[in-house]
Amino acid sequence: IQAYWDCGGLNMLFCISPTYESNSSLQTLPFEKDGIYTDAHNSVGALKLITNAIKARHDDYKFEQIYKAAYKKWKKDKADPKDYAILNRQHFRKPIDIKWPQAGIFIDDMTHTEIMANTINNQLSHLCLHHRHLDGAGVSIFMALQTFKSGMPRVVRANLGLVLLFPTCNMTELEEIHREICNNVTFDTFKKLFFEATKDPGGHDFLLINKLAEDNTKQFGINFDRVFIVDPVEERRKLLKLDRCHDLPGRSAGESELCTKREC
């Protein structure tokens, strides 16, 4: 998140986390002065306040662009009555440099709270579906969770762009992740990638799954600086082979009935 901020990809940052006060890492990030929400029981209300703040900043940006254009015309003696009306209401002040809002929201330790409820009117799910078009301004959403399927709504899981998987020995969790977000490779390949990426005993390396990758051979990586080259054609061949009964022991090559996942 700090890297996004440093390169100019973010200029507004908010936090929803009940453990903010005890998390020194979070306290180093440049959150908005009134943009930190720690009440886990009012997370939905916090999300509404955040989206309203982003919309308000975008409204200020849009108005300032209009005012700046009128001000330039006035300086060149080309202002019309409409321009004068805008300038007069602002007392002919100098334009303010308001940047187009590039907002980010970090949600941490909110598993099994109201904001993660799997309901049809869930505010977070709605925001994930429309985060690129929030009143004309986009918002990036970062989440840290200890569980995948039970930790966030299905709509949220389906709209993930980047997934960072840290070390775990929970095979059920890995199977769920594979089934939902990276079933374009076999589970065997997925496990090999995961355990290779997280083999460092220090425990801070992660498997990166980039669902937005333009090159589908490079959807997986170790941290942000190394990538695995995976042949999607070969993986598809293996997936199709697994789904055919004639590849199972005792079946003839001429049989082409599809088997169940359990049989495979």
PyMOL commands that set and color helices and strands:
alter all, ss='L'
color gray80, all
select helices_A, chain A and resi 2-6+20-22+26-28+40-75+81-89+114-116+123-133+154-158+171-181+187-197+232-242+245-247
alter helices_A, ss='H'
color red, helices_A
select strands_A, chain A and resi 12-16+36-37+103-108+139-144+162-165+207-210+220-222+226-227
alter strands_A, ss='S'
color yellow, strands_A
deselect
rebuild
show_as cartoon
